[in-house]
Amino acid sequence: MKDILTYKVVRDVVKILDRMYKMGWDERNGGNVSYLLDENELREYLDINHVIREYPINFDAKELAGRYFLMTGTGKYFRNAIDEPDKTLGIVRVSENGLNAQIIWGFSDGGRSTSETYAHLMCHIARLKVNPNNRLIMHCHPTNLLAMTHIHELNDKSFTVDLWRVMTECVVVFPDGIGILPWMLCGTYDIEKSNS
């Protein structure tokens, strides 16, 4: 079997995390990333039948049962991904009943996937319905955007238009605009329900 740390997806996600941290998009342990993996590719690197441990995800993700995700861990610092990918990241499979995460690699210090695992899974479910090639969910905390939320009217249209005005490339990146949610405590189910 090949070394999982040579898997291009793992290498690329580690680079993305490092870049996100260096660009100031994720302070301390804020933000998280999940990537939907291809099971056939994964078999080249891991024994997918070997479950290290399992824990509840507090969400019914039956639509993703048996699917594999490379995820950042709860409370982990993106800056550590370069030196400690096996602690910062983990590969989890959604259990057949859709209620548990089964770790098959990573989180070697006893960690778990992000506290917003169910938000990620809900986003993956929604995005796969639109485009089955969508595989990556990134949750960032860019400083300028956070500052903007404190001084700007919080509605989808005006926020989108001002982002387009500030950086015209935004029209290409999100041509349909963005959605604004009211403030909610991260890691709670209320924020996830708002995404659906």
Secondary structure, DSSP 8 states (H G I E B T S, - for coil): ---GGG-HHHHHHHHHHHHHHHTTSS-TT--EEEEE--HHHHTTTS-TT---EEEE-SS--GGGTT-EEEEEBTT--GGGTTT-HHHHEEEEEE-TTSSEEEEEEE-TTS--B-TTHHHHHHHHHHHHHH-TT--EEEE---HHHHHHHHHS---HHHHHHHHHHH-TTHHHH-TT---------TTSHHHHHHH-
